[in-house]
Amino acid sequence: MSADPDPCPAPDAGDAPPAASRLRHVAIIMDGNGRWAKARGLPRTAGHREGVEAARRAVQGARDLGLRYLTLYSFSTENWRRPAGEVRDLMGLLKEFISADLPRLTEEGVRIRIIGDRSNLGLDIKALVRKAEAQTAHNDQFVLQIAFNYGGRDEIARAARAAGEAVRAGALDPAEITPDRFAQFLDTAAAPDPDLVIRTSGEQRVSNFLLWQAAYAEYVFPDVLWPDFNEEVFRRAVEEYRGRERRYGGVGAPAR
């Protein structure tokens, strides 16, 4: 559970775009690294390495598009089932990405958060995660959330345990556990829910990603493998989002 305030407050109401087009937070399921490598006769590691370059483009693209938050799904709780060598490579790429990019992201006002279960990560990765979050804690221009060792069901279960502990300690009345109150125990408590979720590669699955937070998100599924993701693909996904009407269970605006 995070008690940090929202580091990127919304613009004043007078400056905000219409609700149909307002977009602050995009989350991306980065899918297709393996297929990209296979199509080129390369090892899967090559696809993951190109995927890191695509992640860098996504961060820059999100900022160019005026977003405040970007969440990237980089390693799921289910990814531990992959071959041990591939898991080591993915861990190494996370360390490489943070180590190489942390000085620049810090200078550019980007705040880094890592969401997911840290309990079974290596000590070196835990230390790097703590360093990245501490070093960027006061940045307020843009928030980059990296979902690492993350699973939506696991996050909800951990949040339920934390809420239960608060009840047992007398700090929380069970009658007070509303959806909004429960959300404060999630890894993403300090961020708004995503408006748009993008999954690359053409696959149309949510894959245990932000199950609670994406309850009312729009989904876009570009038929592009993640290493080929670029600002043009990002822009088209945002345009598709802005062409939709978000009703949140209501009836929407009357036809004109």
PERAJO-V280279 format. One record per residue. N is the residue number from 1. RES is the residue in one letter. SS is DSSP state (H for helix, E for strand, - for the rest). PSI is psi in whole degrees, 0 to 359 (999 if undefined). D_FIRST is the distance of its C-alpha to the first C-alpha in whole Angstrom. Layout:
BEGIN
N,RES,SS,PSI,D_FIRST
N,RES,SS,PSI,D_FIRST
END
This chain:
BEGIN
1,M,-,134,0
2,S,-,135,4
3,A,-,8,7
4,D,-,141,9
5,P,-,163,12
6,D,-,115,14
7,P,-,347,16
8,C,-,77,19
9,P,-,154,20
10,A,-,153,22
11,P,-,161,26
12,D,-,148,28
13,A,H,326,29
14,G,H,340,32
15,D,H,352,31
16,A,-,144,29
17,P,-,168,31
18,P,-,151,32
19,A,-,327,29
20,A,-,332,30
21,S,-,353,30
22,R,-,130,27
23,L,-,114,25
24,R,-,324,22
25,H,E,122,19
26,V,E,137,21
27,A,E,142,20
28,I,E,129,22
29,I,E,109,23
30,M,-,92,25
31,D,-,140,28
32,G,-,5,31
33,N,H,314,31
34,G,H,316,33
35,R,H,325,36
36,W,H,315,36
37,A,H,317,37
38,K,H,320,39
39,A,H,339,41
40,R,-,7,42
41,G,-,29,43
42,L,-,159,40
43,P,-,157,38
44,R,H,329,34
45,T,H,323,33
46,A,H,322,35
47,G,H,319,33
48,H,H,322,30
49,R,H,318,31
50,E,H,329,33
51,G,H,327,29
52,V,H,320,28
53,E,H,321,30
54,A,H,324,30
55,A,H,319,26
56,R,H,319,27
57,R,H,323,30
58,A,H,319,27
59,V,H,314,25
60,Q,H,319,28
61,G,H,319,29
62,A,H,319,26
63,R,H,320,26
64,D,H,330,30
65,L,-,1,29
66,G,-,18,27
67,L,-,160,24
68,R,-,334,21
69,Y,E,141,18
70,L,E,128,19
71,T,E,125,17
72,L,E,129,19
73,Y,E,101,19
74,S,E,332,20
75,F,E,121,20
76,S,E,165,19
77,T,H,336,18
78,E,H,343,22
79,N,H,347,23
80,W,H,343,24
81,R,H,350,27
82,R,-,165,29
83,P,-,144,31
84,A,H,322,30
85,G,H,321,32
86,E,H,321,30
87,V,H,316,27
88,R,H,319,28
89,D,H,318,29
90,L,H,320,26
91,M,H,317,24
92,G,H,323,27
93,L,H,324,26
94,L,H,314,23
95,K,H,318,24
96,E,H,316,27
97,F,H,311,25
98,I,H,315,23
99,S,H,317,25
100,A,H,325,28
101,D,H,345,26
102,L,H,314,24
103,P,H,316,27
104,R,H,315,28
105,L,H,323,24
106,T,H,314,24
107,E,H,327,27
108,E,-,5,26
109,G,-,22,23
110,V,E,131,21
111,R,E,132,17
112,I,E,132,16
113,R,E,141,12
114,I,E,122,12
115,I,E,148,10
116,G,-,180,11
117,D,-,118,12
118,R,-,355,13
119,S,-,327,14
120,N,-,20,18
121,L,-,156,18
122,G,-,155,21
123,L,H,326,21
124,D,H,321,22
125,I,H,318,20
126,K,H,316,17
127,A,H,320,19
128,L,H,320,20
129,V,H,313,16
130,R,H,319,15
131,K,H,314,19
132,A,H,317,18
133,E,H,319,15
134,A,H,319,16
135,Q,H,333,20
136,T,-,9,18
137,A,-,331,16
138,H,-,3,18
139,N,-,143,20
140,D,-,17,20
141,Q,-,326,22
142,F,E,145,20
143,V,E,124,17
144,L,E,114,17
145,Q,E,127,15
146,I,E,117,16
147,A,E,108,15
148,F,E,130,16
149,N,E,50,16
150,Y,E,141,14
151,G,-,136,15
152,G,H,316,14
153,R,H,319,15
154,D,H,317,13
155,E,H,315,10
156,I,H,320,11
157,A,H,318,12
158,R,H,322,9
159,A,H,321,7
160,A,H,320,11
161,R,H,318,11
162,A,H,319,8
163,A,H,320,9
164,G,H,320,13
165,E,H,322,12
166,A,H,322,11
167,V,H,314,15
168,R,H,326,16
169,A,-,355,16
170,G,-,9,17
171,A,-,351,14
172,L,-,130,14
173,D,-,129,17
174,P,H,329,17
175,A,H,344,19
176,E,H,359,17
177,I,-,83,14
178,T,-,169,16
179,P,H,318,14
180,D,H,320,13
181,R,H,319,11
182,F,H,322,10
183,A,H,338,9
184,Q,-,348,6
185,F,-,357,4
186,L,-,162,5
187,D,-,332,6
188,T,-,22,8
189,A,-,330,7
190,A,-,2,9
191,A,-,151,12
192,P,-,158,14
193,D,-,151,15
194,P,-,140,18
195,D,-,325,21
196,L,E,133,23
197,V,E,126,23
198,I,E,132,25
199,R,E,122,26
200,T,-,172,29
201,S,-,357,32
202,G,-,347,33
203,E,-,143,31
204,Q,-,71,30
205,R,-,153,27
206,V,-,340,23
207,S,-,44,23
208,N,-,33,19
209,F,-,120,18
210,L,-,50,15
211,L,-,321,16
212,W,-,311,14
213,Q,-,330,14
214,A,-,21,18
215,A,-,326,19
216,Y,-,18,22
217,A,-,155,22
218,E,E,147,25
219,Y,E,139,26
220,V,E,135,29
221,F,-,78,30
222,P,-,140,33
223,D,-,61,35
224,V,-,130,34
225,L,-,146,33
226,W,H,317,30
227,P,H,343,32
228,D,H,3,35
229,F,-,134,32
230,N,-,182,33
231,E,H,329,33
232,E,H,317,35
233,V,H,318,34
234,F,H,313,30
235,R,H,319,33
236,R,H,322,34
237,A,H,319,31
238,V,H,320,30
239,E,H,321,33
240,E,H,317,33
241,Y,H,314,30
242,R,H,345,32
243,G,-,359,34
244,R,-,160,33
245,E,-,119,32
246,R,-,115,29
247,R,-,344,29
248,Y,-,40,26
249,G,-,355,28
250,G,-,194,31
251,V,-,352,34
252,G,-,177,34
253,A,-,148,37
254,P,-,148,40
255,A,-,145,43
256,R,-,999,45
END
